Amino acid sequence: MQKVLVLGAGMVAGPLIRDLLDHDLDVTVTSLDLDAAERLVAGRPHGHPLVLDLQENERVAALVAGCDLVVSLLPYRFHPRIARLCLESGRHLVTASYVSPEMAALDAEARAKGLLFLNEIGLDPGIDHMSAMKIIDEV
């Protein structure tokens, strides 16, 4: 079973987590607030709520290394750090933020390692793309 690590349990995380769990993926949802992560997992057997403080560098690195895909719904300033951990561990990364210069600088290394670093999958323009895909899937 493929493992997905979702960093962040804010307002945009719910639909993503439900969809991942509906597709029988093993999903770990992290937050500073365990209740928030538990609500999103909703007792699903392949959902794992977890309290995570980003200051716990070794623990964050171990979680990244232990999954197949990282979805960072953290504030944009954390993405380059998470991206570097993904590069070190050979893990794919999806974020909801626009591409910052720091993230763009990691593009060549990610491509050289055969990794997908997909940014801008949140609101503007991501919601437009996801809405279009939902309509196409329904048709």
DSSP file (Angstrom, degrees, kcal/mol; ACC not computed):
  #  RESIDUE AA STRUCTURE BP1 BP2  ACC     N-H-->O    O-->H-N    N-H-->O    O-->H-N    TCO  KAPPA ALPHA  PHI   PSI    X-CA   Y-CA   Z-CA
    1    1 A M              0   0    0      0, 0.0     2,-0.1     0, 0.0    24,-0.1   0.000 360.0 360.0 360.0 131.8    0.0    0.0    0.0
    2    2 A Q        -     0   0    0     22,-0.2    24,-2.6     1,-0.1     2,-0.5  -0.455 360.0-139.0 -72.7 142.5    1.4    3.4   -1.0
    3    3 A K  E     -a   26   0A   0     22,-0.2    65,-2.7    -2,-0.1    66,-1.5  -0.883  15.5-168.9-109.5 130.8    2.0    5.8    1.9
    4    4 A V  E     -ab  27  69A   0     22,-3.2    24,-2.7    -2,-0.5     2,-0.6  -0.969   8.4-155.1-119.2 131.5    1.2    9.5    1.8
    5    5 A L  E     -ab  28  70A   0     64,-2.8    66,-3.3    -2,-0.4     2,-0.6  -0.931   8.0-164.4-104.8 119.5    2.4   12.0    4.4
    6    6 A V  E     -ab  29  71A   0     22,-3.3    24,-2.8    -2,-0.6     2,-0.8  -0.923   4.5-158.3-106.4 115.6    0.2   15.1    4.6
    7    7 A L  E     +ab  30  72A   0     64,-2.9    66,-2.9    -2,-0.6    24,-0.1  -0.834  64.0  26.6 -95.5 108.7    2.0   17.9    6.5
    8    8 A G        -     0   0    0     22,-1.6    22,-0.2    -2,-0.8    23,-0.2   0.063  55.4-149.0 112.4 137.0   -0.7   20.2    7.8
    9    9 A A        +     0   0    0     20,-0.1    -1,-0.1    64,-0.1    22,-0.1  -0.191  49.9 132.6-130.2  39.9   -4.3   19.8    8.8
   10   10 A G  S >> S-     0   0    0     63,-0.2     3,-1.3     3,-0.0     4,-0.5   0.105  75.3 -66.6 -80.5-162.8   -5.7   23.2    8.0
   11   11 A M  T 34 S+     0   0    0      1,-0.3     3,-0.4     2,-0.2    -1,-0.0   0.790 129.9  49.1 -62.4 -32.4   -8.9   24.1    6.1
   12   12 A V  T 3> S+     0   0    0      1,-0.2     4,-0.7    61,-0.1    -1,-0.3   0.561  94.5  76.4 -86.1  -6.0   -7.8   22.8    2.7
   13   13 A A  H <> S+     0   0    0     -3,-1.3     4,-2.7     1,-0.2     5,-0.2   0.820  76.2  74.7 -75.6 -30.9   -6.6   19.4    3.9
   14   14 A G  H  X S+     0   0    0     -4,-0.5     4,-2.6    -3,-0.4     5,-0.2   0.903  96.3  42.7 -53.3 -57.2  -10.1   17.8    4.4
   15   15 A P  H  > S+     0   0    0      0, 0.0     4,-2.2     0, 0.0    -1,-0.2   0.893 116.0  50.6 -60.1 -39.2  -11.1   17.1    0.8
   16   16 A L  H  X S+     0   0    0     -4,-0.7     4,-2.7     2,-0.2    -2,-0.2   0.947 111.6  46.5 -61.8 -49.0   -7.5   15.9   -0.1
   17   17 A I  H  X S+     0   0    0     -4,-2.7     4,-2.5     1,-0.2     5,-0.2   0.910 112.0  50.5 -64.6 -42.9   -7.4   13.5    2.9
   18   18 A R  H  X S+     0   0    0     -4,-2.6     4,-2.4    -5,-0.2    -1,-0.2   0.929 112.3  48.0 -58.5 -45.0  -10.9   12.1    2.2
   19   19 A D  H  X S+     0   0    0     -4,-2.2     4,-1.1    -5,-0.2    -2,-0.2   0.917 111.4  49.0 -64.8 -43.6   -9.9   11.5   -1.4
   20   20 A L  H ><>S+     0   0    0     -4,-2.7     5,-1.6     1,-0.2     3,-0.5   0.925 114.0  46.2 -61.6 -44.1   -6.6    9.8   -0.6
   21   21 A L  H ><5S+     0   0    0     -4,-2.5     3,-1.6     1,-0.2    -1,-0.2   0.858 107.1  57.9 -68.2 -34.5   -8.3    7.5    2.0
   22   22 A D  H 3<5S+     0   0    0     -4,-2.4    -1,-0.2     1,-0.3    -2,-0.2   0.758 103.3  55.3 -64.0 -23.8  -11.1    6.8   -0.5
   23   23 A H  T <<5S-     0   0    0     -4,-1.1    -1,-0.3    -3,-0.5    -2,-0.2   0.097 120.1-110.2 -97.5  21.8   -8.4    5.5   -2.9
   24   24 A D  T < 5 +     0   0    0     -3,-1.6     2,-0.3     1,-0.2   -22,-0.2   0.837  66.3 149.1  55.9  39.9   -7.1    3.0   -0.2
   25   25 A L      < -     0   0    0     -5,-1.6     2,-0.7   -24,-0.1    -1,-0.2  -0.740  54.6-114.4 -97.1 153.1   -3.9    4.8    0.4
   26   26 A D  E     -a    3   0A   0    -24,-2.6   -22,-3.2    -2,-0.3     2,-0.5  -0.802  41.9-168.7 -86.5 115.8   -2.1    4.8    3.8
   27   27 A V  E     -ac   4  47A   0     19,-2.9    21,-2.8    -2,-0.7     2,-0.6  -0.933  18.2-167.1-121.7 120.0   -2.3    8.4    4.9
   28   28 A T  E     -ac   5  48A   0    -24,-2.7   -22,-3.3    -2,-0.5     2,-0.5  -0.920  12.1-162.6-101.2 124.4   -0.5   10.0    7.8
   29   29 A V  E     -ac   6  49A   0     19,-2.2    21,-2.3    -2,-0.6     2,-0.3  -0.935   6.8-162.9-111.3 121.4   -1.9   13.5    8.7
   30   30 A T  E     +ac   7  50A   0    -24,-2.8   -22,-1.6    -2,-0.5     2,-0.3  -0.790  19.4 147.5-108.7 148.7    0.3   15.7   10.8
   31   31 A S  E     - c   0  51A   0     19,-1.8    21,-2.0    -2,-0.3     3,-0.1  -0.971  55.3-117.7-162.1 162.0   -0.6   18.8   12.8
   32   32 A L  S    S+     0   0    0     -2,-0.3     2,-0.6    19,-0.2    19,-0.1   0.658 109.3  62.9 -74.7 -16.9    0.4   20.6   15.9
   33   33 A D     >  -     0   0    0      1,-0.2     4,-1.7    17,-0.1     3,-0.4  -0.920  68.4-165.4-114.7 105.9   -3.2   19.9   17.0
   34   34 A L  H  > S+     0   0    0     -2,-0.6     4,-2.8     1,-0.2     5,-0.2   0.875  89.3  58.6 -59.3 -38.9   -4.0   16.2   17.3
   35   35 A D  H  > S+     0   0    0      1,-0.2     4,-2.5     2,-0.2    -1,-0.2   0.894 104.6  51.0 -58.6 -40.1   -7.7   16.9   17.4
   36   36 A A  H  > S+     0   0    0     -3,-0.4     4,-1.7     2,-0.2    -1,-0.2   0.929 112.5  45.4 -63.7 -45.2   -7.5   18.5   14.0
   37   37 A A  H  X S+     0   0    0     -4,-1.7     4,-2.0     1,-0.2    -2,-0.2   0.899 112.7  51.3 -65.6 -40.0   -5.7   15.6   12.5
   38   38 A E  H  X>S+     0   0    0     -4,-2.8     4,-2.2     1,-0.2     5,-0.5   0.904 107.4  52.8 -64.3 -41.4   -8.1   13.1   14.1
   39   39 A R  H  <5S+     0   0    0     -4,-2.5    -1,-0.2     1,-0.2    -2,-0.2   0.903 110.4  48.2 -60.0 -40.9  -11.1   14.9   12.7
   40   40 A L  H  <5S+     0   0    0     -4,-1.7    -1,-0.2     1,-0.2    -2,-0.2   0.871 112.7  46.5 -69.7 -36.6   -9.7   14.8    9.2
   41   41 A V  H ><5S-     0   0    0     -4,-2.0     3,-2.0    -5,-0.1    -1,-0.2   0.812  89.2-162.5 -74.5 -30.5   -8.8   11.1    9.4
   42   42 A A  T 3<5 -     0   0    0     -4,-2.2    -3,-0.1     1,-0.3    -4,-0.1   0.803  63.0 -61.9  53.8  37.3  -12.3   10.4   10.9
   43   43 A G  T 3 <S+     0   0    0     -5,-0.5    -1,-0.3     1,-0.2    -4,-0.1   0.591  86.4 159.9  71.9   9.5  -11.4    7.0   12.3
   44   44 A R    X   -     0   0    0     -3,-2.0     3,-1.8     1,-0.1    -1,-0.2  -0.424  46.6-125.7 -67.6 140.3  -10.6    5.5    8.9
   45   45 A P  T 3  S+     0   0    0      0, 0.0    -1,-0.1     0, 0.0    -2,-0.0   0.758 107.5  44.1 -63.7 -26.4   -8.4    2.4    9.2
   46   46 A H  T 3  S+     0   0    0     -5,-0.1   -19,-2.9   -21,-0.1     2,-0.4   0.243  95.3  96.3-102.0  13.5   -5.7    3.6    6.9
   47   47 A G  E <   -c   27   0A   0     -3,-1.8   -19,-0.2   -21,-0.2   -21,-0.1  -0.883  52.5-170.3-105.6 135.2   -5.6    7.1    8.3
   48   48 A H  E     -c   28   0A   0    -21,-2.8   -19,-2.2    -2,-0.4     2,-0.2  -0.903   7.6-156.6-129.8 102.3   -3.0    8.0   11.0
   49   49 A P  E     +c   29   0A   0      0, 0.0     2,-0.4     0, 0.0   -19,-0.2  -0.548  20.4 178.7 -76.2 143.4   -3.3   11.3   12.9
   50   50 A L  E     -c   30   0A   0    -21,-2.3   -19,-1.8    -2,-0.2     2,-0.4  -0.988  30.4-129.9-150.4 133.7    0.0   12.5   14.3
   51   51 A V  E     +c   31   0A   0     -2,-0.4     2,-0.4   -21,-0.2   -19,-0.2  -0.717  35.4 178.5 -79.9 131.1    1.2   15.5   16.3
   52   52 A L        -     0   0    0    -21,-2.0     2,-0.6    -2,-0.4   -19,-0.1  -0.980  22.2-162.4-141.7 126.8    4.3   16.9   14.7
   53   53 A D    >   -     0   0    0     -2,-0.4     3,-2.4     1,-0.1     7,-0.2  -0.936  19.5-142.7-102.7 122.8    6.4   19.9   15.6
   54   54 A L  T 3  S+     0   0    0     -2,-0.6    -1,-0.1     1,-0.3     6,-0.1   0.633  96.8  72.8 -63.6 -12.5    8.6   20.9   12.6
   55   55 A Q  T 3  S+     0   0    0      1,-0.2     2,-1.9     2,-0.0    -1,-0.3   0.668  74.4  86.7 -73.5 -15.2   11.4   21.7   15.1
   56   56 A E    <>  +     0   0    0     -3,-2.4     4,-2.6     1,-0.2     5,-0.2  -0.560  61.7 176.3 -83.4  75.8   11.8   18.0   15.5
   57   57 A N  H  > S+     0   0    0     -2,-1.9     4,-2.5     1,-0.2    -1,-0.2   0.867  72.0  47.0 -54.9 -47.3   14.2   17.7   12.5
   58   58 A E  H  > S+     0   0    0      1,-0.2     4,-2.2     2,-0.2    -1,-0.2   0.887 113.4  49.2 -65.8 -38.1   15.1   14.1   12.8
   59   59 A R  H  > S+     0   0    0     -3,-0.2     4,-2.4     2,-0.2    -2,-0.2   0.914 111.1  49.3 -67.5 -42.3   11.5   13.0   13.2
   60   60 A V  H  X S+     0   0    0     -4,-2.6     4,-2.4     1,-0.2    -2,-0.2   0.937 111.9  49.3 -60.7 -45.7   10.4   15.1   10.2
   61   61 A A  H  X S+     0   0    0     -4,-2.5     4,-2.5    -5,-0.2    -2,-0.2   0.892 110.6  50.4 -61.2 -40.5   13.2   13.5    8.1
   62   62 A A  H  X S+     0   0    0     -4,-2.2     4,-1.4     2,-0.2    -1,-0.2   0.889 109.9  50.0 -66.7 -39.3   12.2   10.0    9.2
   63   63 A L  H  < S+     0   0    0     -4,-2.4    -2,-0.2     2,-0.2    -1,-0.2   0.923 111.9  47.8 -64.9 -43.0    8.5   10.6    8.3
   64   64 A V  H >< S+     0   0    0     -4,-2.4     3,-1.4     1,-0.2    -2,-0.2   0.936 112.1  49.4 -61.5 -46.1    9.5   11.9    4.9
   65   65 A A  H 3< S+     0   0    0     -4,-2.5    -1,-0.2     1,-0.3    -2,-0.2   0.763 106.2  58.9 -65.0 -24.7   11.8    9.0    4.3
   66   66 A G  T 3< S+     0   0    0     -4,-1.4    -1,-0.3    -5,-0.2     2,-0.2   0.319 100.0  64.7 -90.8   9.2    9.1    6.5    5.4
   67   67 A C    <   -     0   0    0     -3,-1.4   -63,-0.2    -4,-0.1     3,-0.1  -0.735  69.5-136.7-124.3 174.1    6.5    7.5    2.8
   68   68 A D  S    S+     0   0    0    -65,-2.7    24,-1.3     1,-0.3     2,-0.4   0.730  90.9  21.4 -97.0 -30.5    6.1    7.5   -1.0
   69   69 A L  E     -bd   4  92A   0    -66,-1.5   -64,-2.8    22,-0.2     2,-0.5  -1.000  63.9-152.5-143.2 137.2    4.7   11.0   -1.4
   70   70 A V  E     -bd   5  93A   0     22,-2.3    24,-2.4    -2,-0.4     2,-0.6  -0.949   5.7-167.0-110.4 130.1    4.7   14.1    0.7
   71   71 A V  E     -bd   6  94A   0    -66,-3.3   -64,-2.9    -2,-0.5     2,-0.7  -0.967  10.3-159.6-113.8 114.0    1.9   16.6    0.5
   72   72 A S  E     +bd   7  95A   0     22,-2.7    24,-1.0    -2,-0.6   -64,-0.1  -0.843  25.2 164.3-100.2 112.4    2.9   19.9    2.2
   73   73 A L        +     0   0    0    -66,-2.9   -63,-0.2    -2,-0.7   -61,-0.1   0.016  44.4 119.2-107.6  23.1    0.0   22.1    3.2
   74   74 A L  S    S-     0   0    0      1,-0.2    22,-0.2   -67,-0.1     5,-0.1  -0.312  81.8 -70.4 -78.0 166.4    2.3   24.0    5.4
   75   75 A P    >   -     0   0    0      0, 0.0     3,-2.4     0, 0.0     4,-0.5  -0.323  54.1-107.7 -56.6 146.5    3.0   27.8    5.0
   76   76 A Y  G >  S+     0   0    0      1,-0.3     3,-1.3     2,-0.2    24,-0.1   0.749 113.2  69.8 -52.2 -31.5    5.1   28.4    1.9
   77   77 A R  G 3  S+     0   0    0      1,-0.3     4,-0.3     2,-0.1    -1,-0.3   0.715  97.4  52.7 -65.2 -18.3    8.2   29.2    3.9
   78   78 A F  G <> S+     0   0    0     -3,-2.4     4,-2.1     1,-0.1     3,-0.3   0.649  86.3  84.9 -88.4 -16.3    8.5   25.6    5.0
   79   79 A H  H <> S+     0   0    0     -3,-1.3     4,-3.2    -4,-0.5     5,-0.2   0.884  84.4  53.6 -59.2 -44.2    8.4   24.1    1.5
   80   80 A P  H  > S+     0   0    0      0, 0.0     4,-2.3     0, 0.0    -1,-0.2   0.909 110.2  48.6 -59.2 -39.3   12.1   24.4    0.6
   81   81 A R  H  > S+     0   0    0     -4,-0.3     4,-1.8    -3,-0.3    -2,-0.2   0.935 114.4  44.7 -63.8 -45.4   13.1   22.6    3.8
   82   82 A I  H  X S+     0   0    0     -4,-2.1     4,-2.2     1,-0.2    -1,-0.2   0.897 111.3  54.9 -65.3 -39.5   10.6   19.8    3.1
   83   83 A A  H  X S+     0   0    0     -4,-3.2     4,-2.5    -5,-0.2    -1,-0.2   0.899 105.3  52.2 -61.2 -41.0   11.7   19.7   -0.5
   84   84 A R  H  X S+     0   0    0     -4,-2.3     4,-2.4    -5,-0.2    -1,-0.2   0.906 108.9  50.4 -62.9 -40.0   15.3   19.2    0.5
   85   85 A L  H  X S+     0   0    0     -4,-1.8     4,-1.9     2,-0.2    -1,-0.2   0.889 109.6  51.3 -63.2 -38.3   14.3   16.3    2.7
   86   86 A C  H  X>S+     0   0    0     -4,-2.2     5,-2.5     2,-0.2     4,-1.3   0.903 109.2  50.4 -64.5 -40.9   12.4   14.8   -0.2
   87   87 A L  H  <5S+     0   0    0     -4,-2.5     3,-0.3     1,-0.2    -2,-0.2   0.926 111.2  48.4 -61.5 -44.8   15.5   15.2   -2.4
   88   88 A E  H  <5S+     0   0    0     -4,-2.4    -1,-0.2     1,-0.2    -2,-0.2   0.850 120.0  37.7 -63.8 -34.7   17.6   13.4    0.2
   89   89 A S  H  <5S-     0   0    0     -4,-1.9    -1,-0.2    -5,-0.2    -2,-0.2   0.496 108.6-118.2 -97.4  -5.3   15.1   10.6    0.6
   90   90 A G  T  <5 +     0   0    0     -4,-1.3     2,-0.4    -3,-0.3    -3,-0.2   0.917  62.4 148.3  69.1  42.9   14.0   10.3   -3.0
   91   91 A R      < -     0   0    0     -5,-2.5    -1,-0.2    -8,-0.1   -22,-0.2  -0.866  47.8-119.0-114.7 145.6   10.4   11.2   -2.3
   92   92 A H  E     -d   69   0A   0    -24,-1.3   -22,-2.3    -2,-0.4     2,-0.4  -0.424  30.0-153.0 -76.1 155.9    7.9   13.0   -4.5
   93   93 A L  E     -de  70 117A   0     23,-2.6    25,-3.0   -24,-0.2     2,-0.4  -0.996  15.8-174.3-139.3 136.8    6.4   16.3   -3.3
   94   94 A V  E     +de  71 118A   0    -24,-2.4   -22,-2.7    -2,-0.4     2,-0.3  -0.997  12.6 177.6-125.9 134.1    3.2   18.2   -3.8
   95   95 A T  E     -d   72   0A   0     23,-2.5    26,-1.8    -2,-0.4   -22,-0.2  -0.899  32.0-140.0-130.1 163.2    2.5   21.7   -2.4
   96   96 A A  S    S+     0   0    0    -24,-1.0    26,-0.3    -2,-0.3     2,-0.2   0.431  73.7  94.1 -98.1  -0.7   -0.3   24.1   -2.7
   97   97 A S  S    S-     0   0    0      1,-0.1    23,-2.2    24,-0.1    24,-0.2  -0.510  81.3 -98.6 -96.9 158.8    1.9   27.2   -3.0
   98   98 A Y        -     0   0    0     -2,-0.2     2,-0.6    21,-0.2    -1,-0.1  -0.290  54.5 -87.5 -63.9 158.8    3.3   29.1   -5.9
   99   99 A V        -     0   0    0     20,-0.1    -1,-0.1     4,-0.1   -23,-0.0  -0.597  45.6-158.0 -75.7 117.9    6.8   28.3   -6.9
  100  100 A S     >  -     0   0    0     -2,-0.6     4,-2.7   -24,-0.1     5,-0.2  -0.509  32.1-106.9 -86.9 162.7    9.3   30.5   -4.9
  101  101 A P  H  > S+     0   0    0      0, 0.0     4,-1.8     0, 0.0     5,-0.1   0.877 122.4  55.3 -56.6 -36.7   12.8   31.1   -6.2
  102  102 A E  H  4 S+     0   0    0      2,-0.2     4,-0.4     1,-0.2    -3,-0.0   0.900 110.6  44.0 -63.6 -40.3   14.1   28.7   -3.5
  103  103 A M  H >4 S+     0   0    0      1,-0.2     3,-1.6     2,-0.2     4,-0.4   0.907 110.1  55.2 -70.5 -41.5   11.8   26.0   -4.8
  104  104 A A  H >< S+     0   0    0     -4,-2.7     3,-1.4     1,-0.3     4,-0.4   0.849  99.5  62.1 -59.6 -33.9   12.7   26.7   -8.4
  105  105 A A  T 3< S+     0   0    0     -4,-1.8     4,-0.3     1,-0.3    -1,-0.3   0.686 101.0  53.7 -66.7 -17.0   16.4   26.3   -7.6
  106  106 A L  T <> S+     0   0    0     -3,-1.6     4,-2.3    -4,-0.4    -1,-0.3   0.498  83.1  92.6 -93.2  -5.5   15.7   22.7   -6.6
  107  107 A D  H <> S+     0   0    0     -3,-1.4     4,-2.7    -4,-0.4     5,-0.2   0.909  82.2  49.4 -58.4 -48.9   14.0   21.8   -9.9
  108  108 A A  H  > S+     0   0    0     -4,-0.4     4,-2.5     1,-0.2    -1,-0.2   0.903 112.8  47.7 -61.7 -41.6   17.1   20.5  -11.8
  109  109 A E  H  > S+     0   0    0     -4,-0.3     4,-1.6     2,-0.2    -1,-0.2   0.908 111.5  50.3 -66.9 -40.6   18.1   18.2   -8.9
  110  110 A A  H  <>S+     0   0    0     -4,-2.3     5,-3.0     2,-0.2     4,-0.3   0.937 112.9  46.6 -61.9 -45.7   14.5   16.8   -8.5
  111  111 A R  H ><5S+     0   0    0     -4,-2.7     3,-1.6     1,-0.2    -2,-0.2   0.910 109.1  54.6 -62.5 -42.3   14.4   16.1  -12.3
  112  112 A A  H 3<5S+     0   0    0     -4,-2.5    -1,-0.2     1,-0.3    -2,-0.2   0.821 110.5  46.8 -61.7 -30.3   17.8   14.5  -12.2
  113  113 A K  T 3<5S-     0   0    0     -4,-1.6    -1,-0.3    -3,-0.2    -2,-0.2   0.398 117.1-114.0 -91.5   2.7   16.6   12.2   -9.5
  114  114 A G  T < 5 +     0   0    0     -3,-1.6     2,-0.3    -4,-0.3    -3,-0.2   0.792  67.3 146.6  71.6  27.5   13.4   11.4  -11.3
  115  115 A L      < -     0   0    0     -5,-3.0     2,-0.6    -6,-0.2    -1,-0.2  -0.761  46.0-135.9-101.8 144.2   11.3   13.1   -8.7
  116  116 A L        -     0   0    0     -2,-0.3   -23,-2.6     2,-0.0     2,-0.6  -0.874  18.6-177.5 -97.2 118.9    8.1   15.0   -9.2
  117  117 A F  E     -e   93   0A   0     -2,-0.6     2,-0.6   -25,-0.2   -23,-0.2  -0.931  11.4-172.9-113.5 102.4    7.8   18.2   -7.3
  118  118 A L  E     +e   94   0A   0    -25,-3.0   -23,-2.5    -2,-0.6     3,-0.2  -0.876   6.4 177.2-106.4 115.3    4.4   19.6   -8.2
  119  119 A N        +     0   0    0     -2,-0.6   -21,-0.2   -25,-0.2   -23,-0.1  -0.593  52.5  44.0-109.4 171.4    3.6   23.1   -6.9
  120  120 A E        +     0   0    0    -23,-2.2   -24,-0.2    -2,-0.2    -1,-0.2   0.856  64.4 135.4  63.3  39.1    0.6   25.4   -7.3
  121  121 A I        +     0   0    0    -26,-1.8     2,-0.1    -3,-0.2    -1,-0.1  -0.359  53.8  72.1-109.2  50.2   -2.0   22.7   -6.6
  122  122 A G  S   >S-     0   0    0      1,-0.5     5,-1.1   -26,-0.3     8,-0.2  -0.313 101.7 -27.2-130.2-144.5   -4.0   24.8   -4.2
  123  123 A L  T > 5S+     0   0    0      3,-0.3     3,-0.9     1,-0.2    -1,-0.5  -0.309 112.1  40.8 -65.7 163.3   -6.3   27.7   -4.8
  124  124 A D  T 3 5S-     0   0    0      1,-0.4    -1,-0.2    -3,-0.1    -2,-0.1   0.688 135.6  -0.4  21.4 102.4   -5.5   29.8   -7.8
  125  125 A P  T >>5S+     0   0    0      0, 0.0     4,-1.7     0, 0.0     3,-0.7  -0.989 130.7  60.3 -95.9  -2.5   -4.7   28.1  -10.2
  126  126 A G  H <>5S+     0   0    0     -3,-0.9     4,-2.9     1,-0.3    -3,-0.3   0.849 100.3  55.4 -56.8 -40.8   -5.0   24.7   -8.6
  127  127 A I  H 3><S+     0   0    0     -5,-1.1     4,-2.5     1,-0.2    -1,-0.3   0.870 106.8  52.6 -63.9 -33.7   -8.7   24.9   -7.7
  128  128 A D  H <> S+     0   0    0     -3,-0.7     4,-2.2     2,-0.2    -1,-0.2   0.920 111.6  45.9 -64.1 -43.1   -9.5   25.6  -11.3
  129  129 A H  H  X S+     0   0    0     -4,-1.7     4,-2.4     2,-0.2    -2,-0.2   0.927 115.1  46.1 -65.9 -45.2   -7.6   22.6  -12.4
  130  130 A M  H  X S+     0   0    0     -4,-2.9     4,-2.3     2,-0.2    -2,-0.2   0.883 111.9  51.4 -67.6 -38.0   -9.1   20.3   -9.8
  131  131 A S  H  X S+     0   0    0     -4,-2.5     4,-2.2    -5,-0.3    -1,-0.2   0.914 110.4  49.4 -63.7 -41.8  -12.6   21.6  -10.5
  132  132 A A  H  X S+     0   0    0     -4,-2.2     4,-2.6     1,-0.2    -2,-0.2   0.920 110.9  49.5 -62.5 -43.4  -12.1   20.9  -14.2
  133  133 A M  H  X S+     0   0    0     -4,-2.4     4,-2.9     2,-0.2    -2,-0.2   0.885 108.6  53.2 -64.5 -37.9  -10.9   17.4  -13.4
  134  134 A K  H  X S+     0   0    0     -4,-2.3     4,-2.3     2,-0.2    -1,-0.2   0.936 111.4  45.8 -61.4 -46.2  -13.9   16.8  -11.2
  135  135 A I  H  X S+     0   0    0     -4,-2.2     4,-2.1     2,-0.2    -2,-0.2   0.925 113.4  49.1 -64.0 -44.1  -16.3   17.8  -14.0
  136  136 A I  H  < S+     0   0    0     -4,-2.6    -2,-0.2     1,-0.2    -1,-0.2   0.921 111.2  50.1 -61.3 -44.0  -14.4   15.7  -16.6
  137  137 A D  H  < S+     0   0    0     -4,-2.9    -1,-0.2     1,-0.2    -2,-0.2   0.892 110.6  49.9 -61.0 -40.2  -14.5   12.7  -14.2
  138  138 A E  H  <        0   0    0     -4,-2.3    -1,-0.2     1,-0.3    -2,-0.2   0.865 360.0 360.0 -68.2 -35.6  -18.2   13.1  -13.7
  139  139 A V     <        0   0    0     -4,-2.1    -1,-0.3    -5,-0.2    -2,-0.2   0.494 360.0 360.0 -69.2 360.0  -18.8   13.4  -17.5
